[in-house]
Amino acid sequence: MQILVIGAGVVGLAVARAAALKGHEVIVAEAEPAIGTITSSRNSEVIHAGMYYPTGTLRAKHCVRGRRMLYEFCASHGVPHRKCGKLIVATSDAEMEKIKAIAVQGGINGVEGLEMIGGNAARAMEPELSCVGALHSPETGIIDSHAYMLALRGDIEAAGGAIALNTPVTGARRKGGQWQVDFGGADKGTFEFDAIVNCAGLRAQSVARTMEDYPQTRVPKLVLGKGNYFSYAGKPVFSRLIYPTPMVGGLGVHVTLDLAGRMRFGPDVEWIEKEDYNVNVSRADVFYERIRTYWPGLRDGALTADYAGIRPKIGGPDEPQKDFLLDTPKEHGVPGLVQMFGIESPGLTSSLSLGEEVVGHLQA
């Protein structure tokens, strides 16, 4: 089968790898001049354990399974990563009840090693913490996302697949049992494929609207959830990731560590109307306020604007958190087409598992 994957972010690359390893001919079309330059390069680079997501959701299934697959992949491909663990902290009795519920959900989801601990035990692990208790997740980690994407690309190309950069998809239609796909860019033209997977992230909705046979009423709205990050000007004071109790739209302003030894804070959730990757420095005051609830030792002037990313959400601030949306031929009735919408966190962690499922839908 000749498969076109639209989008060379982390999920698109994982889908393409899964297809190539199954023996399919794979082309990845990426509108940008390099792989993974948008959402995939502007996140926390966290390998999530999978305790937050409701029972039976795609997030719950693919985060837990994908995390196990990802650690194995990193080990076998030499991708830098570290299973550093994390603490979800409670600063009040009400928050303790919330993280106890997260612990219960994690158990239902099959997350290994979760443990509720008291404030003294949490401070023994992380002396700078201020909390009344915490949920310890030893399976959470961090990853070099760029190295991961390069390793995925290597597997795709080793299996005979190819990545076409600067190649936007401008239209597609079914004809004679195949997809005729129009491409822009320097090598623009029309080519035929047996199947298409739309993994275009923030562009997924606009790409879907160019597909003449796909019911346009099935294209969900795109909501932009911007996340600002601030870096800490000093030596890290935590050895694990520190997460507050979750907030509406995200997991709260948390402590993120990277493999270079830097400590960052973020992301927050800023609902925006158009893409803007400039860090909103006016939100620094809110960062200081939120961080000091669990790290009162944060001094004034210690945070510096770092970078921002945008989550391709399909639900807004007044709606429940939406699940990943995989629209497959079984649902929409169009042969050889899988649309992927709302693939935000934990998309990176889930990517290998998602890739296998999507290829399975094409082979069904």
C-alpha positions, 0 to 999 in steps of 0.5 A: 500500500502507498501511504501519504502521511501529512505532517512530520511532527512527532506523531506523523513520524511515528505513524509513518514509521509504523507503516514503513515497518509493516512494509508499506511505501510511505511518503511524509509530506511536511509543509515546513523546511524541517521536521517537527518545527511547530508543536513537537519542538515547543513542549515540555519534553516529558514522558508522561506516566498516564494517570490523569486520563479518564477510563476508556479514553484514547489518551489513557490507552495510548499514554500508558502503552506508548510510554512503555514503548517509548522507553524501549525505543529510547533504549534501543535507539540511543535517544537521550532520556531520563526516568527522573520521576515526578511529584504531583503536589497538594498545598491544601486538604482540598487539593489532597482529595484531588490528587488522591482521585488522580492516584485512583485513576492512575491505578485504573489506567495501569500506571505502575508505582504510584504512591501517595506520600505525606508532606514530610516524605515529599520534602525528604525527596525535594527539600525546597518543596512546600506541600501537605502531601504528594503523589509520587510517579516514578515512571515519569521522565524526560526526553530529547524530543529532537533526537527522538524525531531524528531516530524515527526519521532514520527508521522510516528511511531505512525501511524505504520511506521518504520525507518531502520537506517544503511540500504542503498538501493543497487538495485531495480527492478520491478517483478510481479507487485511489487518492489524487493528492495535490502538492505545492512547493517547488516540486508541485504536482498531483500524485496518487496514493492508496491511503492518507493519514492527516497528522498535520497538528495545528494545520489538520483542520485546514488540510481536512477541508481541502479533501473533497470527499471528506464530510466537512461537518466532521471537521472539529473546531480548532482552539489555540491553547498557548503555553508560555514557559519561563526559565530559571536563572540558577542551578535547579533546586529540584531533581524531579518534575514537580506538578501542581494540582491540575487546572482547567485546560492543562496540568498547571505551571510545573517544574520541567527539567531538561537533559542539559540540566536546566530548570523551566516552569510552564506551560500555563494556558493562554487562550488565543485567537491566532498563532503567536509564539512570543512569550507573554511576559505579562504572565510572569506575575501569575507564574511567580504566584503559582510557583510560590504555592509549592516553592516559596523560596522562588526569589523575585527576578529569577524567571526569564521568558523562554519560549511558547508552544501552542496546543491544537485543542478541539475544546475551549476553556468552558468545555471538558477536556477533549480526547484525541480524535481519530476519524477513521474509515469505519466512522466517516465512510471514506476509504483509505483516510484517517484524520487525526485532530486534537493530538496535544499532550500526551501526544509525544508519549503516545506517539508510537502506540498511536502510530500502530493503531492508525496503521491498523485502521488503514489495513482493516 
